[in-house]
């Protein structure tokens, strides 16, 4: 037997051994506190009244925590001109009406808040920067940091605030979304600014669960959050399943980059279908159920309970509400209601 064959055989045995270890390490279940991610733009894209969806979510599902964003393009729709010394501009020059409403409602229903700030925020088009910013790079970083400053100063003492999330999947190593002008280097300045302005609240930094390297993101903040998608579609529409990955893989990956379980959360747990160029309104139920159905949603929650994280944010409440109110299918809404009760 040649040396090459022996080496290949040893590698195969090692991989099989690791897989068997991960399989058995995934048998134990852990208690998980479920939160919910919410985005008003996505709710509106489904022709829903986003405020109704948000309050019904808080009242009926009663999540202990919600993850929302102070999206830059919503907060600062018009360009503000900085002075020559680049001193920060005042809060009244921003529009925090939507964020104020969501924060106050969260407080009313006793839900804590993870508040996302930065160029990137959850949901398409990934980068949520003002339209005036796209073709204007002059003082772009100063504008960004002023918006971050204004947001932190406004909400750092809000009773609902629990955690700041700075950017979303900031260090992802491939181009995704409408982010041509994304300034990745600014994240460290953003984190330093948030920490200086509000040392009382922890900072969460996230990365892709399956495609992210985790190294930079895991070291940038106080907490690390991974996304977790079990079944997706390629840009060409082909279905790709990650069902072969055992839950303990994520625990092992976290340990490999130096993240203890007490600062490791799932920031997005897939609980809706994966869409490429299609939309829930023009996609058949049969096609949607290829990437999300009640059985799979239950499997996803069972999966996350075997990783070892203490908290996981469900991703898809806008779609559950759409299915319930528009399609007459309350299975997802009821399933989550029962799980969170």
Secondary structure, DSSP 4 states (H G I P E B T S, - for coil): --HHHHHHHHHHHHHHHHHHHHHHHTS-----EEEEE--HHHHHHTT--HHHHHHHIIIII--SEEEEE--HHHH--S--PPPTT-PPPPGGGS--HHHHHHHHHHHHTT-EEEEEESSB-SSTTSB---HHHHT--TTHHHHHHHHHHHHHHHHTT-TTEEEEEESSSTT-SS--SS-TT--GGGHHHHHHHHHHH-TTSEEEEEE-TTT---HHHHHHSSEEEEEE-SEEE-TTS-EEE-TTS-THHHHHHHHHTT--GGGEEEEEEE-S---SS--GGGS-HHHHTTT--HHHHHHHHHHHTTT--SEEEEE-HHHHHHHHHTS---HHHHHHHHHH-
